[in-house]
């Protein structure tokens, strides 16, 4: 049996990274997770190789490259909260950029030439046209998007100078959970709309705050393009295969081309769960564009990629199944623990 080629997946124990780890062998690659587990979870990559380490630890990183000999790197390890980036930009520029630069340096030392960047639609800023094409000007309106845009520019220069090929995958809104129910989204604190809505439906939080109802959209709330995390994961390996075949860098949007407002998501969630979602209206957040919807035909044509799992109903159903499984068990465990000490 042919030995699978190793791919180092930084941040592989996180939400999107763990789904990439799970999908890797389907596409003919052996995943090696490199994660400090500060926000990731070892259980999310159970059954695959895990190296616990910091990207700032150059020695350990180099040892991982030497031991596992990856042909490529998929980079998910970064801070991702738009609101937090506005409040604390130093965290985003320091960690997202410095750690990535360290990673690039070790890749060059070890002669690993292929890199997949987990990028974002936030590099586009406020859209001038919707759906947003890959050729849209990149004018980020928050430090999170800016940090990713800077990395894209750095990698473009590294391509010319060192032959380090890279593919930028500009996500729209990652959502959903693996159909098996084994892995899903767990952030602390949680900042993404769909899990927050489901938290409110479960009673894990008092209500969901809708930030802004005066946007220039049909119902006044922000519109986003939701893409299922399993579809995202698959796109990474299709992009890697294409990059290795062509030996060329590229960039792609990953979205469905269809957007849903915050109000629509809440209504659909109530339909899927059969529960009322308590809502509180709040003011706009800094750095939130009114509408972000992808033009994603380039990825479909060049990679043969299709977002097969990304209907809003399926996203909500898989997230709800994961939510009940994971958080339901956590709640039961806390109750049993309290009962044991009574």
C-alpha positions, 0 to 999 in steps of 0.5 A, a space after each residue: 500500500 502506498 504511503 500517504 504524504 504528510 501534511 503539517 496542519 497548524 491549528 489542526 485541533 481547532 474548529 476548521 483545522 480538525 475538520 481538515 484533519 478528518 478529511 485528509 486521508 480521503 484526499 490521500 494525505 496523512 495529517 500531522 497536527 501542530 497545535 499549542 491546544 490553547 483554544 484547540 482540543 486534543 479530542 478533536 484530532 483523536 486517532 491522528 498524529 498530534 504535536 503539542 507545540 508553539 509556532 514561536 518555538 522554532 526548535 520544536 517546529 523544526 523537529 516536527 518537520 524533520 520527523 514527519 517530512 511534510 510535503 506541505 503546510 496548512 495554516 489554521 493557527 491564528 486569532 479570528 475574532 473581528 470584534 476583538 481585533 478592533 479592541 486589541 489589534 496588537 494581539 492580532 498583528 503580533 501573533 498572526 504575523 510573527 508566528 506565521 513568519 517563523 513558520 515560513 522560515 522553518 519551511 524554507 530551511 526544510 525545503 517545504 514548498 507548498 503552503 495553504 493559507 486560511 485567509 478570509 473575506 475580511 481582506 476585502 473590507 466593505 464590498 463595492 460589488 456583491 457577490 464579491 469576486 477574487 479581483 475585488 480590491 482588498 481594503 480591510 476594515 478591521 485588524 483581523 482582515 488586515 493581518 490576513 491581507 498582510 500575510 497574502 502580500 508577504 507570501 506573494 513576495 516569498 513566491 517570487 524570491 524563494 519559490 514558496 508556492 501558496 494558495 490563499 483560501 478566502 473563507 466567508 462564514 464557516 459554519 456547521 459540524 461534521 455529520 458524524 457528530 464527533 467534532 464541531 465548533 467549541 470556542 470560549 468565548 464563542 463569537 460566531 452567530 450560529 452557535 450563539 443562536 443555538 446556545 440561546 435556543 438551548 438556554 445556555 445563554 439568556 438571549 442572542 444580541 443582534 448587532 445593528 438593525 439599520 444596515 442597508 439590507 432588506 431587513 436591516 441586519 447583516 447578511 453573510 454567506 455561510 459555508 459548511 466546514 466540511 466543504 471548506 476542509 475538502 477545498 484545502 486538499 483540492 487546492 493543495 493537489 492543484 498547486 502541487 500539479 501546477 507548481 503555481 500559487 493562486 487564490 480562491 473565495 470559498 462560499 456559496 454565492 448566497 447570503 442570509 441575514 441575521 434575522 433569517 438565520 434566527 428564524 431558520 434556527 427556530 424551525 430546525 430546533 423547534 425552540 424559540 430564540 430570545 433576541 435582544 437588539 443592539 447597536 452596530 459593531 465596529 468593523 462589520 460590513 453590511 453584506 459579505 457574499 462570495 462569488 465562488 465560481 473560480 474555485 468550482 471551475 479550477 478545483 472541481 469543488 462543490 459546496 455539497 453540505 452548505 444549505 443553511 438547513 444542513 448547516 443548522 441541523 449538523 450544528 444543532 446535533 453537535 451542540 446537543 451532543 457536546 453541550 448536553 453531555 457537558 451539562 449532564 456531567 456538571 449535574 452528576 458532579 454536583 449530585 456527587 458532592 451533595 
